[in-house]
């Protein structure tokens, strides 16, 4: 298929933020009384918002998930991202090529809050490619795995969602792209991507250097 627009997730696709964010979350959960390994924290929370997992967190900590706790999490998370964030390997030439091939019809559609997404894109030098085309699940009626953020991005680019490609790295995100009717390419650098395929991804790839060819760029 010749895609009319390409819609990228942010965390784990454009920026290597997942270990940093989940490290902060793991530390704060331990402080609240729930000890998790780094791997378990990633498995439970990657691709999800913290607030969407409030019931699970409250059940294990015995404490309410308050606005004050969330504000502390955001502050600590943002400080660590500002200090340590890096881009996904090979993403800069990939985005340059996809952006040029599609005449700028690309967007970033993330489940994260807008401040985090825009701060991260700016920090790694990708912001100019997505200027005016950043979409946050926090601003939608429903966040991923619902398709809302991808449908909003496709509509803004005046592209039917079934004519869009979505680039994702989590089961939650793949489900969102599939629910939107898009063709989902799943980035899985560390495993065979079996869970991503089971969630509906059309194809799994291991390196961002492979993506332009997969998209027909």
C-alpha positions in Angstrom: 0.0 0.0 0.0 1.1 3.6 -0.7 0.5 5.3 2.6 -0.8 8.8 2.7 0.6 9.6 6.2 2.8 8.0 8.8 1.9 8.3 12.5 4.6 7.6 15.1 4.3 6.8 18.7 6.9 8.6 20.8 8.2 6.7 23.8 10.2 3.7 22.7 9.8 4.6 19.0 11.4 8.1 18.7 13.1 8.4 22.1 14.6 5.8 24.4 12.5 7.0 27.4 10.9 3.8 28.7 13.7 2.7 31.0 14.1 6.2 32.5 10.4 6.7 33.1 9.8 3.3 34.5 12.9 3.6 36.7 11.4 6.6 38.4 8.1 4.8 38.7 9.7 1.7 40.2 11.6 3.8 42.8 8.4 5.7 43.8 6.4 2.6 44.0 9.0 1.0 46.3 9.0 4.1 48.5 5.2 3.7 48.7 5.5 0.0 49.8 5.4 -2.0 46.5 8.8 -3.4 45.6 9.2 -4.4 41.9 12.1 -5.4 39.8 12.9 -3.1 36.8 11.8 -5.9 34.4 8.5 -6.4 36.3 7.8 -2.7 36.3 8.4 -2.5 32.5 6.2 -5.5 31.9 3.3 -4.1 34.0 3.4 -0.4 33.0 5.1 0.1 29.6 2.7 1.6 27.1 0.2 2.6 29.8 -0.5 5.7 31.8 0.1 5.6 35.5 -3.4 6.9 36.2 -5.0 4.1 34.2 -3.3 1.7 36.6 -4.4 3.5 39.7 -6.5 0.5 41.0 -3.5 -1.8 40.7 -1.1 0.6 42.4 -3.5 1.3 45.2 -4.1 -2.4 45.8 -0.4 -3.1 46.2 0.6 0.1 48.2 -2.5 0.4 50.3 -2.5 4.1 49.5 -4.6 6.3 47.3 -3.0 7.6 44.1 -3.2 11.3 44.9 -2.7 14.3 42.7 0.2 15.3 44.9 1.9 11.9 44.2 1.3 12.2 40.5 2.8 15.7 40.5 5.9 14.4 42.3 6.1 11.6 39.7 5.9 14.0 36.8 8.5 16.3 38.3 11.0 13.5 39.0 10.3 11.9 35.7 10.8 15.1 33.8 14.1 15.9 35.6 15.5 12.4 34.7 14.4 12.7 31.1 15.9 16.2 30.8 19.2 14.8 32.2 19.4 11.4 30.5 17.1 11.1 27.4 18.6 9.9 24.1 17.0 9.2 20.7 16.3 5.7 19.4 19.2 4.5 17.3 19.0 5.4 13.6 15.8 7.5 14.1 17.1 10.8 12.8 17.9 9.7 9.2 14.8 7.6 9.2 12.5 10.5 10.2 14.3 12.8 7.7 13.7 10.3 4.9 10.0 9.6 5.8 9.3 13.3 6.3 10.7 14.2 2.9 9.1 11.3 1.1 5.6 12.1 2.4 5.9 15.9 2.1 5.8 16.4 5.8 2.6 14.3 6.3 3.9 12.7 9.5 2.7 13.1 13.1 3.5 12.0 16.6 0.6 10.4 18.4 1.4 9.5 21.9 -0.4 8.3 25.0 1.7 10.5 27.1 1.0 14.1 28.3 1.8 16.9 25.8 4.6 18.5 27.9 6.5 15.2 28.0 6.2 14.5 24.3 7.1 18.0 23.2 10.0 18.2 25.7 11.4 14.9 24.5 11.2 15.7 20.8 12.9 19.0 21.4 15.7 17.4 23.5 16.7 15.0 20.8 16.3 17.4 17.9 13.2 15.9 16.3 10.7 18.7 17.2 11.0 20.5 13.8 9.7 17.4 11.9 6.6 17.2 14.1 5.8 20.9 14.6 2.1 21.4 14.9 1.5 17.7 14.5 1.8 16.4 18.1 -1.2 14.6 19.6 -1.5 13.5 23.2 -3.8 10.8 24.5 -4.3 12.9 27.6 -6.3 15.3 25.4 -8.6 12.7 23.9 -11.8 11.2 25.2 -9.9 7.9 25.6 -6.2 7.1 25.5 -4.5 4.0 24.0 -5.5 1.2 23.5 -8.5 3.2 22.2 -7.8 4.6 18.7 -8.7 8.2 19.5 -5.2 9.7 19.3 -4.5 8.0 16.0 -7.8 9.0 14.5 -7.2 12.6 15.6 -3.8 12.6 14.0 -5.1 11.1 10.7 -7.9 13.6 10.6 -5.5 16.5 11.1 -3.4 15.3 8.2 -6.5 14.8 6.1 -5.7 11.1 5.6 -8.1 8.3 6.1 -6.8 6.1 8.9 -6.9 2.9 6.7 -4.4 4.8 4.4 -2.0 5.5 7.3 0.9 3.6 8.7 1.4 3.5 12.5 4.8 2.9 14.1 4.5 1.4 17.6 6.5 -0.7 20.1 3.9 -1.8 22.7 0.9 -4.1 22.7 -1.3 -1.2 23.9 -0.1 1.0 21.1 -0.5 -1.7 18.4 -4.0 -2.3 19.6 -4.7 1.5 19.3 -3.4 1.6 15.7 -5.3 -1.5 14.7 -8.5 -0.2 16.2 -8.0 3.0 14.1 -7.9 0.8 11.0 -4.2 1.7 10.2 -1.5 -0.7 9.2 0.8 -1.1 12.2 4.6 -1.6 12.0 6.0 -2.8 15.3 9.5 -1.9 16.5 10.9 -4.8 18.6 14.6 -4.5 18.9 15.0 -6.9 21.8 12.7 -9.9 21.1 10.8 -11.6 18.3 7.8 -9.3 18.7 5.3 -12.3 19.0 3.1 -10.4 21.4 3.0 -7.4 19.0 2.0 -9.6 16.1 -0.7 -11.2 18.2 -2.0 -7.8 19.0 -2.5 -7.2 15.2 0.8 -5.7 14.0 1.3 -6.3 10.2 5.0 -6.6 10.5 7.8 -6.5 13.2 11.2 -5.0 12.6 14.3 -4.7 14.7 16.1 -1.6 13.6 14.8 1.9 12.7 17.2 1.7 9.7 14.8 -0.8 8.2 11.7 1.3 8.5 11.9 3.6 5.4 12.0 0.6 3.1 9.1 -1.1 4.9 7.1 2.1 4.4 8.0 2.3 0.7 10.2 5.4 1.2 
